[in-house]
């Protein structure tokens, strides 16, 4: 479209709008007026409910109690907001009914009562003293004791004074707990102090009006909900920060536990699994056969070359046995156990055993003698456990050594010989 054509089209559009009757142009003005109080109430409710959804998502990952307390507190505030609004709640809860007044006071006290348990659950351990920690837990019961004071038409002055004193005490307790936790280095307390500063200020002004001036704070609700909006935002940030730190701690603890478990199941010298690990592997995945391999004349190696060289030989033999598909573990000084899963476990064992001299010679060329090993193997019958199988393999290892060493012999757990797998090399 050329520029001149575009200008003509715009002019024609404005001319068309000018020809529309005035009644049609003012249709927005004659419609139903927008209820701004309802819009603001709905926006505030949406703002309050938003943290509930991500708190639920957080709780699925980490079952932390402060998430539950915060959700309960938010729901109490949502119900309080609806009760204070002009929204119709049915014939029993009209705007001026006694039942609605009762509901408002009960919900307000619920929101106050939850503050203590929420605070002590979100603070890091040891950030407040034990007496303060206990008092925060008593807060719901103390608030409940004075809730009827707001429901009695002509409340006794002493009972009302008790309620006011209790609310002031709760205010002081929460402030003291936050100051103490901040002094001890609590990050969660810093977020809560920032979030609750305006809210505590509004509550303090309201109590000043009630106790000192003996008249209500006219702007209490407006100030309260403004402070609540700010508090919800900062508390949500604090909860997110606390959640991420807890998740990181859980992940680190899980990783540490896994590392400790791995260390507990690993032989420190060779890096192979130990007796505990091979028993767990046997229970998890049953092999076709179990074997024991023992280094021949190992004492003579220690005597001739020293224990350091003996350890090096053990490490080299471990490397040779770990080269195949068998599950190898060190179960004694110079003894290794194997779980064999192949269709021909006897041949697999013999192949591994014959690899030992060459592998040790490559790793330790300074040795002037060949390092050999003897082995005993046992096939597994149904119902045979690890201890029984290892005992049978050990018996066959003894027979292999008695037969001249540097060989493998096999027998079943029941003790019936099946065959000698290999003669002396």
Secondary structure, DSSP 8 states (H G I E B T S, - for coil): --HHHHHHHHHHHHHHHHTS-HHHHTHHHHS----HHHHHHHHHHHHHHHHHHHHHHHHHH---HHHHHHHHHHHHHHHHHHHHSS----GGG-TT-HHHHHHHHHHHHHHHHHHHHHHHHHS-TTSS-HHHHHHHHHHHHHHHHHHGGGT-TT--HHHHHHHHHHHHHHHHHHHHHHHHHHHTT-HHHHHHHHHHHHHHHHHHHHHHIIIII-S--TTHHHHHHHHHHHHHHHHHHHHHHHHHHHHHHHHHHHHHHHHHHHHHTB-TTT-SB-HHHHHHHHHHS--SEEEEEEETTHHHHHHHH-HHHHHHHHHHHHHHHTTSSSEEEE-SSSEEEEEE-STTHHHHHHHHHHHHHHHHHHH-TT-SS---EEEEEEE--TT--HHHHHHHHHHHHHHHHHTTSS-EEEEETTS-EEEEEE---
